[in-house]
Amino acid sequence: MSKTAICFFIFLLVSVSCLQAQAPKFSNEFLNIGVGAKAHGMGGAQAATVGDVTAMYWNPAGLADVRVSFQVSAMHAEWFAGIGQFDYLALGKPVKFGNTRAVLGFSAVRFGVDNIPNTLGLLDSDGSLNFDNITSFSAADYAFNVAYAQKLFIKGLQIGGGIKVIRRQAGTFAQAWGFGADLGLQYNLKDQWHFGFTAHDITSTFTAWNFSFTEEERAVFELTDNNIPASSVEITVPKFTLGVGYTTQFAKKIKLLAALDMDINTDGQRNVLISSPAFNIDPRLGLELSYANIVSLRAGINNIQRVLDDNTNGADRMLIFQPNAGIGLQIPQKSDDQEQRYIRLDYAYTNWGGAEESLYSHLVSLVVDMRVRRLARNRR
């Protein structure tokens, strides 16, 4: 390892230690929901095995496995009986820089709650209620990601990175901008063993909030003994993911993939399987059984926690986890060249709210391989 790399990792560790005390837990938490029904069906165990445009979220190095001329992925999901809306769109395209083949990607995430009643103007100047003054606003979080990935000179090794822009807003009252970066590595050994490493928010993501209220709105806050929020900065410290996967062939057309991810959080003690004030380890386990590369059955476990046991009046703790399941259908497209393209439809049944009391949801996502034809220029 070079001196530059050693200095960089020392700087990273020092930065994480200094920021840990002041960084709030669950900063930009909407980015931890996850994208793609395939990943949700496998409990989010994707760092070592993801190989499509959703890799920009799980491990940007996996973007290097996009081999078709253009790939698109989309997902829509609803939270709490349709109150929260989650939308995801990703695009990936291989490019060439000299003799280097790489893949560029772009993705956008929106998580929002719309039509929230604004009751700040409910009271007229004479103190009477006027329901005609009630308006509505939206509270929405956005993330835009630009990623790059390529294979390295070592066979099976690939690297990727992404820069993300965070935009958060609540009506006209609160606005925030944030910037961060992710880095990932993947190594595939004989298409059987898969290893992955992801550093999310590797530089720490700083999200700056700015609040703006009219004089009338400020008066309502003061009248109701509410504090007017001041401008602030949220810090999202790095999170690291180590992943390993193993693929085995049972028969000519039956294949089994087992994957394990270990999320390492550095933002203070959490209620996860391995918990400490310095760092926490949260494992994810996923399985995928596929037939003829067309139909896949998936299962996964995540959100492993220790909670108080009601049977012992809270004297002991019990281990709980979140099970997930899913199915995938990959349909080959007709191709007039050597480029094999697919349309993949994925479904997952999962508690994507991540809480024990939340209801399970049905998630559907789509991945489409496309061919971009160059239009010939008209010649005079």
QUIPE-V720312 format. One record per run of one state. SS is the DSSP state (helix for helix, strand for strand, loop for the rest). FROM is the first residue (numbers start at 0). TO is the last residue. If there is no record, write none. Layout:
# QUIPE-V720312
((SS;FROM;TO) (SS;FROM;TO))
This chain:
# QUIPE-V720312
((loop;0;1) (helix;2;19) (loop;20;27) (helix;28;31) (loop;32;35) (helix;36;40) (loop;41;53) (helix;54;57) (loop;58;58) (helix;59;64) (loop;65;68) (strand;69;78) (loop;79;82) (strand;83;96) (loop;97;98) (strand;99;117) (loop;118;121) (strand;122;122) (loop;123;127) (strand;128;128) (loop;129;129) (helix;130;132) (loop;133;133) (strand;134;150) (loop;151;155) (strand;156;169) (loop;170;172) (strand;173;188) (loop;189;191) (strand;192;199) (loop;200;203) (strand;204;210) (loop;211;213) (helix;214;222) (loop;223;230) (strand;231;235) (loop;236;237) (strand;238;248) (loop;249;252) (strand;253;264) (loop;265;272) (strand;273;273) (loop;274;278) (strand;279;290) (loop;291;293) (strand;294;307) (loop;308;308) (helix;309;311) (loop;312;315) (strand;316;331) (loop;332;340) (strand;341;349) (loop;350;359) (strand;360;369) (loop;370;379))
